[in-house]
Amino acid sequence: MRIGLASIFLILYSCQTSSTTTDVNGPYEPNRSVKKFINGFEKAVMTHESGAIMEYLHEDYVKEQHDQFLEERTDQFLNELFCGNKIDAKGFACIEYTSITSIQYFKAERKNGIKWIFFEVSNKDTKVLMDLSIKASKSKLKYGFVGAYG
């Protein structure tokens, strides 16, 4: 009987442990290198220079969305990147990247195994909560943000 109870306890404990280790939803704390990457992105955005901002975007995302889908229309690509639900009002809005007056890291979450970074982005007229996924990259920065597709 003792062996049976111990076995049941171990089985229940292992099920509990495996469910928490495979949980792919919820907040997560970015490591130091990701925090540095986020900070660099915020600084690049505030330069309003398209080339500086593009360095922080994942190469596959840029190739597919900027180069192919939007036929290298950089201003359109970047203006559509800085979109999200309005914070101070209802609705959805995009902010022209050259009019951004503030960008600030808000939070990080993991959803279905994908890491999402949220930023508060504002200009003189509105403030939105923008979310970008972050992926490992072959670039010198080691990471790349990915925005919406289509």
C-alpha positions, 0 to 999 in steps of 0.5 A: 500500500505504501508503494502504491500511494508513493507511486500515485503521488509521484505521478500526480507531482510529475503531471503538475510539474510538466503542465507548468513547464509547458505553460506557454501563456502569461507574462515573462521577464525579458533577459538582459540582452532582450532589454538592451535590444528593446532599449536600442529599438526605442532610441532608434524610433526616436531618431525618426530615421527609417534605416535605424528602425529597420535594423531592429526588424527581423530580416525575414519579416522585412524581406516578406512584408517590406521588400515583396508585399509592399514593394519597398515602400518604407514609409508605408511599412513603418507607418503600418508598424506603429499601430495598436489599440488607442489607450486614451480612447476607443478604437485602433490607430496608426501613428506615422513614425516621423511624428512619434514623440514617445515610445516606452516599453510597457510589458512582455507576454508569452502567448502560444510560445511566441514572445510579445513585447508591448510598447506605448507609442504616442504623438501629439494627437494619440497614444496606442499600445503596439505589440510586436513579436520578438524572434532570434535573428541572424543579424548582429543585434541577435533579435528582430521584431515582427509586426503584422502581416498583410 
